[in-house]
Amino acid sequence: GAGVSQSPRYKVTKRGQDVALRCDPISGHVSLYWYRQALGQGPEFLTYFNYEAQQDKSGLPNDRFSAERPEGSISTLTIQRTEQRDSAMYRCASSLYKGQGGTEAFFGQGTRLTVV
Amino acid sequence: AQSVTQLDSHVSVSEGTPVLLRCNYSSSYSPSLFWYVQHPNKGLQLLLKYTSAATLVKGINGFEAEFKKSETSFHLTKPSAHMSDAAEYFCVVSVVLSSASKIIFGSGTRLSIRP
């Protein structure tokens, strides 16, 4: 597609429910990143993939959070048993080259998750 | 370890005066550095990037940044602030590790412009 697409744009869920956030990167982009951004804060790294391989998941807060990218394109971030503290903007980004630090990341518009 | 530090959480300048947003990085490898801007309720937009070519980088909207290896800095400047520059600015470092790369954000600097 023309840009990184995230869905849904907004998600309100009840505490304890599972949610799945989707990211469709720019076609052909090798690397895909997930970030979480609380109000008034910078984006916090969660995890990233090169192709289908999850390279680093050190930023995932706990084992309720997981991510996959099974075919090296679309990625899903899943949060199980959501808690109010999970409320944030979740941002996905993709970049063209694996291992090429000089390539900038292109960001989607984000998914605003609210847990009530 | 890699990190990026934005020295000011909030900067306020008058319209028409210079802007300076400070960023220092730490990296064991040759980094690539970026500045992103985020306007309220908008996504992240790339302002400029440094990727080991010219140390003075020009970006969009009149912004520029200079990579200074000796000072491990990548400060963002603009000669004359405009009201539309009011936004959150993020300094970002991208580092190649083995066969992968990692992008790390600073905590952000909120730029306010006084009329």
Interface residues (C-beta under 8 A of the other chain):
Chain A: S31 Y33 Y35 Q41 G42 P43 E44 F45 Y48 N50 Q55 D56 R91 A93 S95 Y97 K98 G99 Q100 G101 G102 T103 E104 A105 F106 F107 G108 Q109 G110
Chain B: P31 S32 F34 Y36 G43 L44 L46 K49 T51 S52 F90 V92 S94 V95 V96 S98 S99 A100 S101 K102 I103 I104 F105 G106 S107 G108
